[in-house]
Amino acid sequence: MISLPVEIWILIAHHLSNNDLRVAFCVNQALFHAYMDRCWGKVILETQDMAEAMHLLERLSDPFVAYKVNDLVLRFNNHKLAKPFRQLQQHLGSALRGRIKTTVDFIKHALRRSREPDLPDVVEKLIICVPGFVNVHILDIESCQGCIPQTYDLTPLFKAFWAAFGGNLMFLNIISGSVETYRSILLSTPVLTSSLQGLTIDFSSHNFSEDRAIEKDVICSLVAPFVKSLSAYLVSLCITCHPGVPWDMSPVFIECNSFPCLQNLFISMEVEEGNRNLIGLEKIVSNSKALRRLQTYLFPSLLNLDDGQLSRWHLKCLQEKESLGQLQELEIFSEALGWGALSTILAYIKRTSATLCRLTIRGRYLVQEEITAVIKAASDCPALRYFSFNICVCCFKIQVIDDMAVFLPNLEGLSITLSPSRSECEHATLWSEFTTGLETRTYNTWKLKAISICHDNWLWVNAAQSQFLLKRETYNDEFAVVY
């Protein structure tokens, strides 16, 4: 057999079906390990079906298999409730009609179901398996609201996690519908090192049935100090809150006003009046000199009547002359910016013009004057390769494409979303005008490789029609990539 590095075999294995791999791993030890890496590299353990979870843990009790786990997803969700005796009562009625054998079989099955493992059984078995997970680098802890009894203590499980692979963990994602889950995780005293690069704090599935005072206490006394303890070496930080009610994350932002290594920042939350729950976030944006990617999805609350406060907040982030000096990717939700939306977008483009590679403007449907101003501002970004924006359908003319071909000649990826049209007839008319204009144009110097133009549920540009937009003197199939 030709001698190839193990990494090459693993790449080859990703292109084979499980059946082909199952046959191939018997031939060679390298293929065997490639097969095991593919099957057990990522493990999703769910509590929806306790019997299935126990079956999976039985396999993971083998140290060889446990060693292969690199990405562990622990998902506490509402488990299936078996009702064997109600079903048994229905089957007894059938027995009276001569189905005795079927009923006996069902009784056996019902008895087995009545002895199914519960959550403590699964957690106990998982704790036994955890010492073998020495190669886990990614940990996802997900829980739904009410799926974990408040009286049940998960602290021993989390302590087992930190003891087994806390020092090797690179990404920790906590997605919980209950602040009590955060309390259990953080009270277990996570032992993490500088190997940790990414952290996700996600409250988006929380339904606010708990006392808000409890939420505030957990955020102030546990979440904020925990994030601060990691701030010196975090590369990626994601904070997501439920969009229905504004969460006060200011204690986290104030506590951690500097992330010297931070390169990726994602924030999605509802904003209180006066931006009270954003206090401190502007310092993080300004002080993170290594920031390469910034994604902000900030929504004003229903009680927030100040139309321009979020625009002013964004402009405040740009007051420091050195802020965002290395930013390469910007994704901004502009619908909530109010009257200052355009000036805010242009200010971001101007500040990041030397380094910006990807620009995404979400939410707001830009009008003709706005998109023209944005395109001209982006022309000062020589490194810009990808541009995504929304535009009012009545303003989308062939001139928009012409302007981008002239002002953004280095653009390689383009995604345009149009606002809903009033009827299919209007859609057909606009599409006809657009394609007619394209047929008379050739963009020979435009480097565009991929384009997506979406209108409501219609994809405007398809593989057959893309040749009009991407045609040039020396046409190459790779330029017709359409998604």
Buried (B, 14 or more C-beta within 10 A) or exposed (E): EEEEEEEEBBEBBEEBEEEEBEEBBEEEEBBBBBBBBBBBBBBEBBBBBBBBBBEBBEEBBEEEBBBBBBBBBBBBBEBEEBEBEEBBEEBEEEBEEEBEEEBEEBBEBBEEBEEBBEBEBBBEBBBEBBEBBBBBBBBBBBBBBEBBEEEEBBBEBBBBBBEBBBBBBBBBBBBBBBBBBBBBBBBBEBEBEEBBBBBBBBBBBBEEEBEEEEBBEBBBEBBBBBBBEBBEBBBBBBBBBBBEBBBBBBBBBBBBBBBEBBBBBBBBBBBBBEBEBBBBBBBBBBBBBBBBBBBBBBBBBEEBEEEBBBBBBBBBBBEBEEBBBBBBBBBBBBBBBBEBBBBBBBBBBEBBBEBBBBBBBBBBBBEBEBBBBBBBBBBEBEEBBBBBBBBBBBBBBBEBBEBBBBBBBEBBBBBBBBBEBEEEEEBEEBBEEBBEBBEEEBBEEBBBBBBBBBBEEBEBBEEEBBEBBBBBEEEEEEBBBBE
